[in-house]
Amino acid sequence: MPFQRFYDSTSPATLPPCVYLRSKAMYVTGEIKNPEHPDDASSQNCWCNLTQHVMGPDAKPANRLDCVAGRPCHREVR
């Protein structure tokens, strides 16, 4: 039987990310990878630069889909 990959249905990230969001990909390519690709939508390799942890200062996960405007710790990229 050939290998098959199944993705959870997630909506693509369309809002700009928080300036404090960091990703391993940023240090390799200089930017967060394509958020519309299922493998990159909520990368496990993200962390908050304020807390240096996978959780933000508001005790919520730091990832591309969640680190957007509306969180108290969010700052826009300028």
N, C-alpha and C positions, 0 to 999 in steps of 0.2 A: 504494500500500500504506500503510495507516495505521501510525502509530508504535506500537510495542509495547515495554513495559518489562519486563525480566526481572530478578528478584531472586535473589541467591544465597540458599540456604536457611541461615538462621542462627537459633539459638535466642535468644529474647528475654532481655534482661538482667533478672534477678529479684533479685539481691543488691544491697544498697545500695552506691553508688559510694564511692570514696576522697574524703576531704575535699580533697585536693590536685588532683583532676581538674578541669580548667577546659574550658569550651566557649564558642564564640562565642555560642551561643544563651543561655547564662547571663547574658551582658551585655545581651541584648535582652529576654528574657522573665523572667529571674531564676531559671531552672532549666534543667536538661538536658531536651531534648525527650523525647517519648514513646519509650522504648527498644524498645517492641514494634513500632513502625512500621519497616519495612525501610530507609527513607531515613535514619532517625535512630539505628538500632541501633549502628552503629560510625561515628559522624560523623568525617569527615576533619578537622573543625575542633576537635579536642580536643588538649589538651596538659597536661603535668604542671606544677603551680605550683612544685614544688621545683626542677626542672631548666629550666623555661621552654622546653621542647622537646617534640616529639612522642614522645620516649623518656623513660621513667621513670628513676630512679636505679639501678634494677636492670638497665638496658639492654634492657628489654622495652617494647613499644608502650603508649602511654598512650591508652586509649579506654574507652568505657563498658562494653564487654564484658570487658575484661581488668583494669581497675583495681578489683578487688574483694578481699575478705578472702583471705588466703593469700599475698599478695605481701609481701616484707619491708618495703616502704616504705608499705604501706597503713595509713591511719588512718581510723577511723570518723567519720562525720558525727554530731555530737551535737546 
